Amino acid sequence: MKKKVTSVLLTSVMLCSLAVSGTSVLADEAADVSVCLVYSGMLGDQSFNDMCHNGMLLAEEDFDIEVKELEGSTSDEWQANLLSACEDGYDLVICTSSNLSEFLSEYHDSYPDTKFAIIDDTVEGDNIVSVSFAQNQGSFLAGAAAALFTQHDEIEGVNSDHIIGWVGGMDIPVLHDFYVGYYEGAKYVDPDVQILQSFVGNWTDPATGKSMTEAQYDLGADIVMNVASGTGAGILQAAADNGKFAIGVDDDQDSQYPGSILTSQLKRVDNAVYSVIQSVVEGTFEAGSSYMTLADGGVSLTDFSVMKEALGDDFPDEIVETVEELEEKIISGEIVVSNYEGYGPEDAVYADYGADN
């Protein structure tokens, strides 16, 4: 019998009571496989964390599993939550963010009977599956779309300056991989476009996300990409409140503010969560790493349909046409998008870019 276990937030001071905290499954309700998802942030972000949660929900529908989800906003909480999951003896512990890489590296050997997965990073270990994504490829398309959109000053809210923005949550390597692609895609279609970059330093601070986005609008950007999980709610709100534009991330955020969000860069972490749970249920779990790209649907852009409906005949069709052409060139290998160091295939070309000042 399946049993849904509600989300729990633990702090390091609660470690002494882990054995009796949370919600447990009764003996006569025991599921075949127990799974714990550990988040470096909070659910309800309508982005990365909720996508992981959705993958878990689908697995819960399809398989006989016991589930717990642990949320946290600080490094101490992430460490405590991971140790909690390990001590509670879950069959599979899924670390849903590269923020947990350090702790997984430190502790996985102490729990050899536990299977682990990490999303968005690679951690070596005989009991670890690592799933990473070609977010640089998806961001290349997003950057190209933004650079083309900012050229259309006939659209209300778009100025004559060719300036676009990008606001990230935490200053961590995976977000630099996002930015490398965004930068290269924008420069590919318009070498003269200017790109503004900011990091909030937190996944759960929409107020600062909003103010940083508005600061970029004040500097001339009319479209800003959100790469900030829960903090991104403020980025999207800034677009709507200021008559400007944004690009969503991870989940389809286009309809949150129809007419303000050009497109969203999808990152199918839901599929990754589902697949690793399925492998444990079916007994096919095998340690190693995988890399999900444009070619296999790991990343993509939404279809611009919400913005098309909002703008009507004013929507610039060249954006869709160009994005489709660029996607084909990336998949064929005609365009090779650089990675931030530590990401991508073995033959990756590495690059690092800062904001244009």
MARDREN-99296 format. One record per residue (C-alpha): residue in three letters; z, x, y negated; residue number from 1. Coordinates in nm, 3 decimals. Each point is the difference from the previous one (the first is absolute). Layout:
BEGIN
<rec 'Ala' <Z X Y> NUM>,
...
***
This chain:
BEGIN
<rec 'Met' <0.000 0.000 0.000> 1>,
<rec 'Lys' <-0.090 0.134 -0.341> 2>,
<rec 'Lys' <0.260 0.029 -0.271> 3>,
<rec 'Lys' <-0.075 0.072 -0.364> 4>,
<rec 'Val' <0.258 0.229 -0.157> 5>,
<rec 'Thr' <0.034 -0.013 -0.375> 6>,
<rec 'Ser' <-0.037 0.301 -0.230> 7>,
<rec 'Val' <0.302 0.221 -0.050> 8>,
<rec 'Leu' <0.071 0.259 -0.270> 9>,
<rec 'Leu' <0.238 0.282 0.094> 10>,
<rec 'Thr' <0.153 0.278 -0.205> 11>,
<rec 'Ser' <0.128 0.334 0.124> 12>,
<rec 'Val' <0.362 -0.109 -0.034> 13>,
<rec 'Met' <-0.062 -0.271 0.260> 14>,
<rec 'Leu' <-0.093 0.244 0.278> 15>,
<rec 'Cys' <0.349 -0.023 0.152> 16>,
<rec 'Ser' <-0.051 -0.372 0.070> 17>,
<rec 'Leu' <-0.356 0.010 0.131> 18>,
<rec 'Ala' <0.106 -0.099 0.350> 19>,
<rec 'Val' <0.115 -0.343 -0.118> 20>,
<rec 'Ser' <-0.226 -0.061 -0.302> 21>,
<rec 'Gly' <-0.317 -0.206 -0.021> 22>,
<rec 'Thr' <-0.110 -0.273 0.235> 23>,
<rec 'Ser' <-0.026 0.048 0.374> 24>,
<rec 'Val' <-0.187 -0.180 0.276> 25>,
<rec 'Leu' <0.222 -0.171 0.257> 26>,
<rec 'Ala' <-0.017 0.129 0.355> 27>,
<rec 'Asp' <-0.170 -0.314 0.134> 28>,
<rec 'Glu' <-0.258 0.021 -0.281> 29>,
<rec 'Ala' <-0.085 0.366 0.051> 30>,
<rec 'Ala' <-0.361 0.082 -0.083> 31>,
<rec 'Asp' <-0.214 0.241 0.198> 32>,
<rec 'Val' <-0.040 0.244 -0.292> 33>,
<rec 'Ser' <0.218 0.055 -0.305> 34>,
<rec 'Val' <-0.157 0.119 -0.324> 35>,
<rec 'Cys' <0.153 0.111 -0.329> 36>,
<rec 'Leu' <-0.203 0.047 -0.319> 37>,
<rec 'Val' <0.154 0.230 -0.259> 38>,
<rec 'Tyr' <-0.130 -0.044 -0.356> 39>,
<rec 'Ser' <0.020 0.232 -0.300> 40>,
<rec 'Gly' <0.013 -0.295 -0.233> 41>,
<rec 'Met' <0.044 -0.374 0.013> 42>,
<rec 'Leu' <-0.189 -0.288 0.153> 43>,
<rec 'Gly' <-0.159 -0.248 -0.237> 44>,
<rec 'Asp' <-0.216 0.262 -0.171> 45>,
<rec 'Gln' <-0.321 -0.191 0.089> 46>,
<rec 'Ser' <-0.140 0.342 0.079> 47>,
<rec 'Phe' <0.069 0.282 0.249> 48>,
<rec 'Asn' <0.334 -0.115 0.140> 49>,
<rec 'Asp' <-0.111 -0.360 0.041> 50>,
<rec 'Met' <-0.314 0.119 0.180> 51>,
<rec 'Cys' <0.219 0.188 0.251> 52>,
<rec 'His' <0.216 -0.311 0.033> 53>,
<rec 'Asn' <-0.308 -0.215 0.067> 54>,
<rec 'Gly' <-0.105 0.232 0.282> 55>,
<rec 'Met' <0.345 -0.037 0.151> 56>,
<rec 'Leu' <-0.013 -0.380 -0.032> 57>,
<rec 'Leu' <-0.330 -0.014 0.185> 58>,
<rec 'Ala' <0.139 0.223 0.275> 59>,
<rec 'Glu' <0.306 -0.223 0.020> 60>,
<rec 'Glu' <-0.227 -0.300 0.055> 61>,
<rec 'Asp' <-0.197 0.175 0.274> 62>,
<rec 'Phe' <0.269 0.195 0.186> 63>,
<rec 'Asp' <0.355 -0.043 0.123> 64>,
<rec 'Ile' <0.178 0.231 -0.244> 65>,
<rec 'Glu' <0.330 0.026 -0.182> 66>,
<rec 'Val' <-0.042 0.107 -0.362> 67>,
<rec 'Lys' <0.219 0.139 -0.275> 68>,
<rec 'Glu' <-0.118 0.107 -0.347> 69>,
<rec 'Leu' <0.202 0.239 -0.216> 70>,
<rec 'Glu' <-0.069 0.024 -0.372> 71>,
<rec 'Gly' <0.118 0.267 -0.242> 72>,
<rec 'Ser' <-0.070 0.131 -0.348> 73>,
<rec 'Thr' <0.149 0.350 0.010> 74>,
<rec 'Ser' <-0.031 0.307 0.217> 75>,
<rec 'Asp' <0.356 -0.042 0.129> 76>,
<rec 'Glu' <-0.079 -0.356 0.109> 77>,
<rec 'Trp' <-0.320 0.107 0.175> 78>,
<rec 'Gln' <0.186 0.266 0.197> 79>,
<rec 'Ala' <0.283 -0.237 0.089> 80>,
<rec 'Asn' <-0.239 -0.272 0.109> 81>,
<rec 'Leu' <-0.198 0.234 0.224> 82>,
<rec 'Leu' <0.319 0.123 0.167> 83>,
<rec 'Ser' <0.116 -0.359 0.038> 84>,
<rec 'Ala' <-0.318 -0.092 0.186> 85>,
<rec 'Cys' <0.033 0.305 0.224> 86>,
<rec 'Glu' <0.367 -0.059 0.079> 87>,
<rec 'Asp' <-0.063 -0.366 0.078> 88>,
<rec 'Gly' <-0.238 0.104 0.276> 89>,
<rec 'Tyr' <-0.322 -0.168 -0.106> 90>,
<rec 'Asp' <-0.295 0.071 0.227> 91>,
<rec 'Leu' <-0.228 0.058 -0.299> 92>,
<rec 'Val' <0.093 0.105 -0.352> 93>,
<rec 'Ile' <-0.278 -0.023 -0.258> 94>,
<rec 'Cys' <0.039 0.205 -0.317> 95>,
<rec 'Thr' <-0.225 -0.183 -0.243> 96>,
<rec 'Ser' <-0.034 0.273 -0.262> 97>,
<rec 'Ser' <-0.044 0.373 -0.047> 98>,
<rec 'Asn' <0.333 -0.012 -0.187> 99>,
<rec 'Leu' <0.158 -0.001 0.346> 100>,
<rec 'Ser' <-0.191 0.302 0.134> 101>,
<rec 'Glu' <0.277 0.251 -0.067> 102>,
<rec 'Phe' <0.260 -0.208 0.180> 103>,
<rec 'Leu' <-0.226 -0.076 0.294> 104>,
<rec 'Ser' <-0.074 0.370 0.040> 105>,
<rec 'Glu' <0.371 0.075 -0.002> 106>,
<rec 'Tyr' <0.124 -0.265 0.240> 107>,
<rec 'His' <-0.271 -0.095 0.250> 108>,
<rec 'Asp' <0.095 0.273 0.248> 109>,
<rec 'Ser' <0.353 -0.137 0.014> 110>,
<rec 'Tyr' <-0.133 -0.330 0.134> 111>,
<rec 'Pro' <-0.250 0.099 0.270> 112>,
<rec 'Asp' <0.003 -0.346 0.160> 113>,
<rec 'Thr' <-0.100 -0.170 -0.326> 114>,
<rec 'Lys' <-0.365 -0.045 -0.088> 115>,
<rec 'Phe' <-0.083 0.054 -0.367> 116>,
<rec 'Ala' <-0.293 -0.075 -0.227> 117>,
<rec 'Ile' <-0.059 0.104 -0.357> 118>,
<rec 'Ile' <-0.248 -0.159 -0.236> 119>,
<rec 'Asp' <-0.176 0.200 -0.272> 120>,
<rec 'Asp' <0.091 0.347 0.121> 121>,
<rec 'Thr' <-0.011 0.232 0.301> 122>,
<rec 'Val' <0.316 0.119 0.168> 123>,
<rec 'Glu' <-0.027 0.204 0.320> 124>,
<rec 'Gly' <0.205 -0.099 0.301> 125>,
<rec 'Asp' <-0.029 -0.097 0.365> 126>,
<rec 'Asn' <0.134 -0.348 -0.078> 127>,
<rec 'Ile' <-0.183 -0.066 -0.331> 128>,
<rec 'Val' <-0.321 -0.183 -0.082> 129>,
<rec 'Ser' <-0.128 0.081 -0.349> 130>,
<rec 'Val' <-0.247 -0.230 -0.176> 131>,
<rec 'Ser' <-0.159 0.106 -0.326> 132>,
<rec 'Phe' <-0.283 -0.146 -0.206> 133>,
<rec 'Ala' <-0.298 0.117 -0.201> 134>,
<rec 'Gln' <0.146 -0.148 -0.319> 135>,
<rec 'Asn' <-0.210 0.256 -0.186> 136>,
<rec 'Gln' <-0.317 -0.174 0.123> 137>,
<rec 'Gly' <0.120 -0.343 -0.108> 138>,
<rec 'Ser' <0.114 0.139 -0.334> 139>,
<rec 'Phe' <-0.338 0.163 -0.054> 140>,
<rec 'Leu' <-0.151 -0.349 0.005> 141>,
<rec 'Ala' <0.277 -0.134 -0.225> 142>,
<rec 'Gly' <-0.052 0.281 -0.251> 143>,
<rec 'Ala' <-0.374 -0.060 -0.003> 144>,
<rec 'Ala' <0.054 -0.373 -0.057> 145>,
<rec 'Ala' <0.245 0.067 -0.284> 146>,
<rec 'Ala' <-0.230 0.251 -0.170> 147>,
<rec 'Leu' <-0.291 -0.245 0.015> 148>,
<rec 'Phe' <0.210 -0.294 -0.118> 149>,
<rec 'Thr' <0.129 0.181 -0.309> 150>,
<rec 'Gln' <-0.360 0.046 -0.117> 151>,
<rec 'His' <-0.045 -0.376 -0.044> 152>,
<rec 'Asp' <0.150 -0.059 -0.342> 153>,
<rec 'Glu' <-0.179 -0.334 -0.022> 154>,
<rec 'Ile' <0.283 -0.129 0.221> 155>,
<rec 'Glu' <0.300 -0.119 -0.199> 156>,
<rec 'Gly' <0.283 0.250 0.044> 157>,
<rec 'Val' <-0.229 0.298 0.064> 158>,
<rec 'Asn' <-0.029 0.244 -0.291> 159>,
<rec 'Ser' <-0.274 0.247 -0.079> 160>,
<rec 'Asp' <0.204 0.300 0.118> 161>,
<rec 'His' <-0.074 0.120 0.351> 162>,
<rec 'Ile' <0.365 0.043 0.101> 163>,
<rec 'Ile' <0.166 -0.118 0.319> 164>,
<rec 'Gly' <0.356 0.033 0.126> 165>,
<rec 'Trp' <0.203 0.053 0.317> 166>,
<rec 'Val' <0.373 -0.063 0.048> 167>,
<rec 'Gly' <0.181 0.116 0.316> 168>,
<rec 'Gly' <0.345 -0.072 0.135> 169>,
<rec 'Met' <0.150 0.328 0.118> 170>,
<rec 'Asp' <-0.151 0.345 -0.056> 171>,
<rec 'Ile' <-0.062 0.077 0.368> 172>,
<rec 'Pro' <-0.296 0.158 0.183> 173>,
<rec 'Val' <-0.150 -0.321 0.139> 174>,
<rec 'Leu' <-0.036 -0.140 -0.352> 175>,
<rec 'His' <-0.176 0.318 -0.109> 176>,
<rec 'Asp' <-0.244 -0.066 0.285> 177>,
<rec 'Phe' <-0.059 -0.343 -0.155> 178>,
<rec 'Tyr' <-0.054 0.157 -0.341> 179>,
<rec 'Val' <-0.242 0.270 0.122> 180>,
<rec 'Gly' <-0.232 -0.273 0.126> 181>,
<rec 'Tyr' <0.041 -0.216 -0.311> 182>,
<rec 'Tyr' <-0.079 0.295 -0.225> 183>,
<rec 'Glu' <-0.306 0.109 0.198> 184>,
<rec 'Gly' <-0.139 -0.353 0.028> 185>,
<rec 'Ala' <0.034 -0.060 -0.373> 186>,
<rec 'Lys' <-0.160 0.335 -0.087> 187>,
<rec 'Tyr' <-0.279 -0.058 0.253> 188>,
<rec 'Val' <-0.131 -0.302 -0.193> 189>,
<rec 'Asp' <0.098 0.122 -0.348> 190>,
<rec 'Pro' <0.079 0.372 -0.047> 191>,
<rec 'Asp' <0.123 -0.073 -0.353> 192>,
<rec 'Val' <0.254 -0.268 0.090> 193>,
<rec 'Gln' <0.360 0.083 -0.094> 194>,
<rec 'Ile' <0.275 -0.069 0.253> 195>,
<rec 'Leu' <0.368 -0.048 -0.089> 196>,
<rec 'Gln' <0.266 0.060 0.265> 197>,
<rec 'Ser' <0.371 -0.091 0.012> 198>,
<rec 'Phe' <0.275 -0.005 0.263> 199>,
<rec 'Val' <0.293 -0.239 -0.033> 200>,
<rec 'Gly' <0.223 0.184 0.247> 201>,
<rec 'Asn' <0.108 -0.312 0.186> 202>,
<rec 'Trp' <-0.144 -0.266 0.233> 203>,
<rec 'Thr' <0.219 -0.280 -0.137> 204>,
<rec 'Asp' <-0.022 0.015 -0.379> 205>,
<rec 'Pro' <-0.260 -0.249 -0.124> 206>,
<rec 'Ala' <0.135 0.011 -0.356> 207>,
<rec 'Thr' <-0.081 0.371 -0.034> 208>,
<rec 'Gly' <-0.329 -0.055 0.181> 209>,
<rec 'Lys' <-0.090 -0.258 -0.262> 210>,
<rec 'Ser' <0.098 0.219 -0.296> 211>,
<rec 'Met' <-0.191 0.302 0.135> 212>,
<rec 'Thr' <-0.308 -0.214 0.053> 213>,
<rec 'Glu' <0.024 -0.140 -0.351> 214>,
<rec 'Ala' <0.028 0.355 -0.130> 215>,
<rec 'Gln' <-0.329 0.082 0.171> 216>,
<rec 'Tyr' <-0.159 -0.309 -0.151> 217>,
<rec 'Asp' <0.120 0.120 -0.340> 218>,
<rec 'Leu' <-0.174 0.333 0.067> 219>,
<rec 'Gly' <-0.331 -0.178 0.055> 220>,
<rec 'Ala' <-0.008 -0.086 0.370> 221>,
<rec 'Asp' <-0.109 -0.353 0.075> 222>,
<rec 'Ile' <0.038 0.014 0.378> 223>,
<rec 'Val' <0.286 0.166 0.193> 224>,
<rec 'Met' <0.040 0.049 0.372> 225>,
<rec 'Asn' <0.331 -0.098 0.159> 226>,
<rec 'Val' <0.128 0.235 0.275> 227>,
<rec 'Ala' <0.368 -0.084 -0.021> 228>,
<rec 'Ser' <0.120 -0.253 0.263> 229>,
<rec 'Gly' <0.267 -0.224 -0.158> 230>,
<rec 'Thr' <-0.026 0.183 -0.332> 231>,
<rec 'Gly' <-0.363 -0.111 -0.007> 232>,
<rec 'Ala' <0.099 -0.358 -0.078> 233>,
<rec 'Gly' <0.058 0.118 -0.357> 234>,
<rec 'Ile' <-0.337 0.175 -0.012> 235>,
<rec 'Leu' <-0.183 -0.317 0.095> 236>,
<rec 'Gln' <0.208 -0.209 -0.239> 237>,
<rec 'Ala' <-0.083 0.242 -0.283> 238>,
<rec 'Ala' <-0.369 -0.065 0.056> 239>,
<rec 'Ala' <0.046 -0.376 -0.017> 240>,
<rec 'Asp' <0.237 0.010 -0.300> 241>,
<rec 'Asn' <-0.223 0.230 -0.204> 242>,
<rec 'Gly' <-0.342 -0.147 0.076> 243>,
<rec 'Lys' <-0.091 0.317 0.189> 244>,
<rec 'Phe' <-0.083 0.081 0.361> 245>,
<rec 'Ala' <0.147 0.162 0.309> 246>,
<rec 'Ile' <-0.088 0.097 0.355> 247>,
<rec 'Gly' <0.233 -0.103 0.284> 248>,
<rec 'Val' <0.108 0.206 0.297> 249>,
<rec 'Asp' <0.076 -0.025 0.373> 250>,
<rec 'Asp' <-0.012 -0.381 0.024> 251>,
<rec 'Asp' <-0.247 -0.241 -0.162> 252>,
<rec 'Gln' <0.163 -0.050 -0.341> 253>,
<rec 'Asp' <-0.306 -0.147 -0.174> 254>,
<rec 'Ser' <0.138 -0.354 -0.019> 255>,
<rec 'Gln' <0.338 0.094 -0.143> 256>,
<rec 'Tyr' <-0.153 -0.006 -0.348> 257>,
<rec 'Pro' <-0.353 -0.139 0.043> 258>,
<rec 'Gly' <-0.239 0.151 -0.252> 259>,
<rec 'Ser' <0.227 0.297 -0.073> 260>,
<rec 'Ile' <-0.041 0.191 0.328> 261>,
<rec 'Leu' <-0.348 0.141 0.060> 262>,
<rec 'Thr' <0.055 0.080 0.368> 263>,
<rec 'Ser' <0.267 0.132 0.237> 264>,
<rec 'Gln' <-0.011 0.307 0.220> 265>,
<rec 'Leu' <0.100 -0.118 0.344> 266>,
<rec 'Lys' <0.189 0.227 0.235> 267>,
<rec 'Arg' <0.042 -0.154 0.344> 268>,
<rec 'Val' <0.353 0.111 0.074> 269>,
<rec 'Asp' <0.051 -0.341 0.160> 270>,
<rec 'Asn' <-0.246 0.096 0.272> 271>,
<rec 'Ala' <0.176 0.333 0.048> 272>,
<rec 'Val' <0.340 -0.165 0.047> 273>,
<rec 'Tyr' <-0.142 -0.257 0.239> 274>,
<rec 'Ser' <-0.187 0.260 0.207> 275>,
<rec 'Val' <0.296 0.230 0.052> 276>,
<rec 'Ile' <0.222 -0.293 0.102> 277>,
<rec 'Gln' <-0.271 -0.115 0.241> 278>,
<rec 'Ser' <-0.017 0.348 0.154> 279>,
<rec 'Val' <0.372 -0.006 0.077> 280>,
<rec 'Val' <-0.012 -0.354 0.139> 281>,
<rec 'Glu' <-0.297 0.086 0.223> 282>,
<rec 'Gly' <0.131 0.341 0.103> 283>,
<rec 'Thr' <-0.284 0.197 -0.158> 284>,
<rec 'Phe' <0.201 0.174 -0.274> 285>,
<rec 'Glu' <-0.114 0.360 -0.032> 286>,
<rec 'Ala' <0.123 0.249 -0.258> 287>,
<rec 'Gly' <-0.259 0.133 -0.239> 288>,
<rec 'Ser' <-0.173 -0.083 -0.326> 289>,
<rec 'Ser' <-0.281 -0.223 -0.119> 290>,
<rec 'Tyr' <-0.194 -0.019 -0.326> 291>,
<rec 'Met' <-0.143 -0.334 -0.112> 292>,
<rec 'Thr' <-0.304 0.013 -0.229> 293>,
<rec 'Leu' <-0.257 -0.218 -0.174> 294>,
<rec 'Ala' <-0.217 0.019 0.311> 295>,
<rec 'Asp' <0.258 -0.166 0.226> 296>,
<rec 'Gly' <0.136 -0.246 -0.257> 297>,
<rec 'Gly' <0.320 0.190 -0.072> 298>,
<rec 'Val' <-0.065 -0.025 -0.374> 299>,
<rec 'Ser' <-0.235 -0.207 -0.216> 300>,
<rec 'Leu' <-0.027 -0.195 -0.323> 301>,
<rec 'Thr' <0.023 -0.376 -0.032> 302>,
<rec 'Asp' <-0.329 -0.176 -0.070> 303>,
<rec 'Phe' <0.046 -0.062 -0.377> 304>,
<rec 'Ser' <-0.037 -0.376 0.060> 305>,
<rec 'Val' <0.305 -0.099 -0.207> 306>,
<rec 'Met' <-0.123 0.199 -0.300> 307>,
<rec 'Lys' <-0.354 -0.131 0.050> 308>,
<rec 'Glu' <0.130 -0.354 -0.022> 309>,
<rec 'Ala' <0.206 0.080 -0.310> 310>,
<rec 'Leu' <-0.282 0.171 -0.191> 311>,
<rec 'Gly' <-0.290 -0.208 0.127> 312>,
<rec 'Asp' <-0.332 0.126 -0.128> 313>,
<rec 'Asp' <0.177 0.275 -0.196> 314>,
<rec 'Phe' <0.103 0.179 0.319> 315>,
<rec 'Pro' <-0.196 0.328 0.028> 316>,
<rec 'Asp' <-0.169 -0.018 0.342> 317>,
<rec 'Glu' <-0.083 0.370 -0.018> 318>,
<rec 'Ile' <0.362 0.074 0.091> 319>,
<rec 'Val' <-0.027 -0.170 0.338> 320>,
<rec 'Glu' <-0.340 0.153 0.067> 321>,
<rec 'Thr' <0.119 0.350 -0.089> 322>,
<rec 'Val' <0.319 -0.030 0.204> 323>,
<rec 'Glu' <-0.200 -0.109 0.305> 324>,
<rec 'Glu' <-0.238 0.296 -0.042> 325>,
<rec 'Leu' <0.288 0.245 -0.039> 326>,
<rec 'Glu' <0.177 -0.139 0.305> 327>,
<rec 'Glu' <-0.312 0.056 0.211> 328>,
<rec 'Lys' <-0.030 0.356 -0.130> 329>,
<rec 'Ile' <0.364 0.077 0.083> 330>,
<rec 'Ile' <-0.030 -0.143 0.350> 331>,
<rec 'Ser' <-0.323 0.192 0.063> 332>,
<rec 'Gly' <0.151 0.324 -0.128> 333>,
<rec 'Glu' <-0.237 0.031 -0.295> 334>,
<rec 'Ile' <0.304 -0.016 -0.226> 335>,
<rec 'Val' <0.308 0.194 0.112> 336>,
<rec 'Val' <0.307 -0.105 -0.195> 337>,
<rec 'Ser' <0.256 0.275 -0.051> 338>,
<rec 'Asn' <0.357 -0.034 0.126> 339>,
<rec 'Tyr' <0.328 0.113 -0.141> 340>,
<rec 'Glu' <0.128 0.292 0.206> 341>,
<rec 'Gly' <0.160 -0.111 0.324> 342>,
<rec 'Tyr' <-0.210 -0.313 0.036> 343>,
<rec 'Gly' <-0.333 -0.076 0.161> 344>,
<rec 'Pro' <-0.189 0.144 0.296> 345>,
<rec 'Glu' <0.022 0.364 0.108> 346>,
<rec 'Asp' <-0.309 0.091 -0.204> 347>,
<rec 'Ala' <0.120 -0.180 -0.314> 348>,
<rec 'Val' <-0.088 0.134 -0.344> 349>,
<rec 'Tyr' <0.318 0.015 -0.209> 350>,
<rec 'Ala' <0.032 -0.076 -0.368> 351>,
<rec 'Asp' <0.273 -0.080 -0.250> 352>,
<rec 'Tyr' <-0.059 -0.167 -0.334> 353>,
<rec 'Gly' <0.223 -0.090 -0.288> 354>,
<rec 'Ala' <-0.058 -0.251 -0.276> 355>,
<rec 'Asp' <-0.273 0.066 -0.254> 356>,
<rec 'Asn' <0.171 0.078 -0.329> 357>,
***
